[in-house]
């Protein structure tokens, strides 16, 4: 090899050793549910949105609910949306192995 054509050596970081895995966590999920405005609702509004977030800040998932207005006939209706949100997250975690 001549002086003008020196060999270049690049040292790359080592990949993680086998058996050591990085932990992946799902830290936040946001679901938005929508429905038409109820008959006693707000003037000039076309609908209602309910935002359900599941957040994990290290101590496990908890629910956060945000809405300006969400009309329900029975408390069970809200419980069903929360259960649906949780089951969706559980399916996702199961599918990706979390």
C-alpha positions as CSV (number, residue, x, y, z in Angstrom):
1,X,0.0,0.0,0.0
2,X,1.4,3.4,-0.9
3,X,1.6,6.5,1.4
4,X,-1.3,8.1,-0.6
5,X,-3.7,5.1,-0.1
6,X,-3.7,4.4,3.7
7,X,-6.2,1.9,4.9
8,X,-9.0,3.4,7.0
9,X,-10.2,1.5,10.0
10,X,-13.5,2.5,11.7
11,X,-14.3,1.2,15.1
12,X,-18.0,0.7,15.6
13,X,-19.8,0.4,18.9
14,X,-20.3,-3.2,20.0
15,X,-23.9,-4.5,19.7
16,X,-25.5,-5.5,23.0
17,X,-24.4,-8.8,24.4
18,X,-26.8,-11.7,23.9
19,X,-29.2,-12.0,26.7
20,X,-29.3,-8.3,27.4
21,X,-32.4,-6.7,26.1
22,X,-33.5,-3.1,26.1
23,X,-36.9,-2.5,27.8
24,X,-39.6,-1.1,25.6
25,X,-42.6,0.5,27.3
26,X,-45.8,2.0,26.0
27,X,-45.9,5.3,28.0
28,X,-49.1,7.0,26.6
29,X,-52.0,6.2,24.4
30,X,-54.7,8.7,23.4
31,X,-58.1,7.6,22.1
32,X,-60.7,10.1,20.9
33,X,-64.4,9.1,20.8
34,X,-67.0,11.3,19.1
35,X,-70.8,11.5,19.1
36,X,-73.4,13.9,17.9
37,X,-74.4,16.8,20.1
38,X,-77.3,15.9,22.5
39,X,-80.6,17.7,22.3
40,X,-79.8,19.7,25.5
41,X,-76.3,20.4,24.2
42,X,-74.4,23.5,23.2
43,X,-75.7,25.9,20.5
44,X,-73.9,25.8,17.2
45,X,-71.9,22.7,18.2
46,X,-71.9,19.7,15.8
47,X,-70.7,17.1,18.2
48,X,-69.0,16.0,21.4
49,X,-65.5,14.5,21.9
50,X,-64.3,12.4,24.7
51,X,-60.6,11.9,25.0
52,X,-59.4,8.9,27.0
53,X,-55.6,8.7,27.7
54,X,-53.8,5.9,29.3
55,X,-50.5,7.1,30.7
56,X,-47.7,5.3,32.4
57,X,-45.2,7.5,34.2
58,X,-43.4,4.5,35.8
59,X,-46.0,3.3,38.3
60,X,-48.3,1.6,35.9
61,X,-51.0,2.8,33.6
62,X,-53.8,5.2,34.7
63,X,-56.7,6.8,32.9
64,X,-57.0,10.5,32.1
65,X,-60.4,11.7,30.8
66,X,-60.8,15.0,28.9
67,X,-64.0,16.5,27.5
68,X,-65.9,19.7,27.3
69,X,-69.2,17.8,27.2
70,X,-70.1,14.1,26.8
71,X,-73.7,13.1,27.4
72,X,-74.5,9.5,28.5
73,X,-77.7,7.8,29.3
74,X,-76.2,5.3,31.8
75,X,-72.9,5.3,33.8
76,X,-72.3,1.9,32.2
77,X,-71.8,3.6,28.9
78,X,-68.7,5.4,30.2
79,X,-67.5,2.2,31.9
80,X,-67.7,0.4,28.5
81,X,-65.6,3.1,26.8
82,X,-63.0,2.8,29.5
83,X,-63.0,-1.0,29.3
84,X,-62.7,-0.8,25.5
85,X,-59.7,1.5,25.8
86,X,-58.0,-0.8,28.3
87,X,-58.6,-3.9,26.2
88,X,-57.2,-2.2,23.1
89,X,-54.0,-1.4,25.0
90,X,-53.8,-4.9,26.4
91,X,-54.2,-6.4,22.9
92,X,-51.5,-4.0,21.6
93,X,-49.1,-4.9,24.4
94,X,-49.8,-8.6,23.8
95,X,-49.3,-8.3,20.0
96,X,-45.9,-6.6,20.3
97,X,-44.8,-8.5,23.3
98,X,-44.8,-5.8,25.9
